[in-house]
Amino acid sequence: MSLDDLRDKVVVVTGGASGIGRAVSQRLAAQGARVLVLDLDEAGAAEVAADVGGEPLTADLSDGASIDALGLGRDVHADILVNNAGVQHVAPVPEFDPERFGFIQRLMLEAPFRLARGLLPGMYDRGWGRLVHVSSVHGHRASPYKSAYVAAKHGLEGLSKVIALEAAGTGVTSNTVCPGYVRTPLVEGQIADQARSHGIDEDEVLDDVLLARTPVKRLVEPAEVADLVAFLCGPGTDSVTGSSFLMDGGWTAQ
């Protein structure tokens, strides 16, 4: 893939201030794209945007009015949408706060719908577009105590497929990328929390808890996810749509 494959393309990356979103922003900018770094963290979005020569956008993606205020399809146009923003909350279902459950659905499922709804008409008009949704192995498998996250990721898989079917023949594709545990601040926070709660060191948490079902005993690096996102946005992918790309170290091969 050459360094100008995405020249003249505009990309929106949600959760772009850190982790996978930051890596994706850097990778697509290296392909020549102009990146709009969308995050609730205004300072973080500005930092990444400055790093990649893009522009920061700030919105609370759990709030429909905040998304509407971005003016997608009116003031903001994009050729590529990377839905990446997400959070985690761990609790058994009887103890899971319904408000927290609803927040996670709004952020990780309703927001991708709203963003796609705003940007798709312009993609259709231009005859080209790419939607890449950063899902998870939890879009295919469940883990206990993660009801909201698993439900949202399963829903995101379905949303992506519906968009792919509706967009068929328009030049617009929709796919998901499904990593296992990625070396991000969110996952590193989980490792530290579990080490404290189980009274074990962080290496034991990694091997015996997080990666217990993963044959490849290491975290996925954000740059690996970014490379797969870049592939799905690049040349030769017009027929790659409605698919879900697992990069889970063999978890789902078992």
Buried (B, 14 or more C-beta within 10 A) or exposed (E): BEEEBBEEBBBBBBBBBBBBBBBBBBBBBBBBBBBBBBBBBEEBBBBBBEBBEBBBBBBBBBBEEBBEEBEBBEEBBBBBBBBBBBBBBBBEEEEBEEEEBEBBBBBBBBBBBBBBEBBBEBBBEEEBBBBBBBBBBBBBBEEEEBBBBBBBBBBBBEBBBEBBEBBBEBBBBBBBBBBBBBBBEBBBEBBEEBBEEEEEEEEBBBEEBBBEBBEEEEBBBBEBBBBBBBBBBBEEBEEBBBBBBBBBBEBBEE
